[in-house]
Amino acid sequence: MRIVFTAVVLALSALATALSVSALPYYDPPEGKLEPLVFVTAGLWVLFALSLVTLRGVSGRASVVLVLVGSLAIGVAAMAGPPNTSTDSARYAWDGIVQNAGISPYTYVPSDPALEELRTDWLFPAPVDGECVGERIMTVDEPGTGDLVCTAINRATVPTIYPPASELVFAGVRALTGSGPEYWPSQLLGLLVSLGVTVLLLRALQKSGRDPRWAAMWGWSPLVATEGITNSHIDIVSALLLLVASLLVASGRRWLGGAALGVSIATKLIPVIGAPALLGRRPLRVIVASIAVFLVLYIPYVIADGIQVLGYLPGYLTEEGYESGTRFIMLSLVAPGSASLVLAAVLIAATGALVWWKTDPANPWLGQLVMIGVTLLVVTPRYPWYALLLVPMIAMTGRWEWLAVPLALTERLLIPSVELARVSVAVAVVFILVMSVRRAGWVIVSPRDSAEVAPRE
């Protein structure tokens, strides 16, 4: 009966996911009102929680089959329509098209007339009566000419922000599909990566004696479906690579693990926070391998473009408030202005040092969870897809309470209220602390409850 009930909940999750993608318009956060996507997303998280609860009553091979089938069904449903909260994958496609034309993505901005021959109709639609129309379509002035340019690419007047490993992925995808297909190639990549992570988690959990059902926390996650597949954020690739790096280091293959870590960092830079849990008392091999691979990936682009390989990164950090400290919505309550940036750096550095000191690289999962989770809570980004790095670590530890972090960041994306975001993050922090204390045995619980909440090592 539990198998049937879980399957029904998963079917409802897939249907709701498809509805949110195909039937609802592109989401531009409103002022003063809540739109349908907010309620549908809340429903997806409720169904996700219910499916995890019902899965507890399913064991053996049936649970593994459910995890895989559910991951596939929800992932395919996430491809039912184009991106619904982000246009980042339009830039991915453009960078791939440009590279396959033999041009570095760091050389020209997308709106530059030098690349006019590469423009496709879906990325650069023609104006209608002198205006740019359509969902995801923005208006910019062409550099040099001042002509009106309509484009689906955000920040089309600045260089790309993505590191070399990401650019190689973009080029590879468009080398296979060409420039004509719109968003589905990136979504298909996201689906394949998502399924790959699910399989890796199932295998790693079984091999380590942990509960393989924990893989559902990734495979059925609304975050993975919406941000990893529908919106196709490249962060899903860096999450896969960080998981692979952690698995390799845990198995004693430190050179290969360091190399995978280097590729992950060269995909999105953020995975550098995964390094402390992998270093241990003999960090040299991991450090050397990761730096070497990182530099090898950067060298061809540096030769072609020099300092331009930084792209829009400096401008992005300023735009997002990281330099001024306004991005840190929690820390700014106690350390306003640039002081919050200093406080954030201290907290992250202290967490990294503690994780490095306390974590055995042969079992890096709790260290990864704490390092990534604390960093996200300190930085409090507006973009929930950054938490894709965290979800595999939640699955590997069974610490489901940390799902409060991507949930809080999702709320911050969909509802543009700093005050509400602060409440969401505060609730997440308190919930995680309470559950952590309970897991540590600092409160009185029954033996049965202890067995249910304690991860099997």
Salt bridges, closest charged atoms under 4 A:
ASP88 OD2 - HIS233 ND1 3.40
GLU135 OE1 - ARG136 NH1 3.38
GLU142 OE2 - ARG119 NH2 3.05
ASP211 OD2 - ARG213 NH2 2.69
ASP211 OD2 - ARG456 NH2 3.82
GLU227 OE1 - HIS233 NE2 3.34
ASP235 OD1 - LYS268 NZ 2.86
GLU319 OE2 - ARG155 NH2 2.44
GLU320 OE2 - ARG155 NH2 3.60
GLU320 OE1 - ARG327 NH2 2.75
GLU320 OE2 - ARG382 NH2 2.95
GLU401 OE1 - ARG439 NH2 2.82
ASP449 OD2 - ARG438 NH2 3.67
GLU452 OE1 - ARG56 NH2 3.37
GLU452 OE2 - ARG448 NE 3.40
GLU457 OE1 - ARG210 NH2 2.77
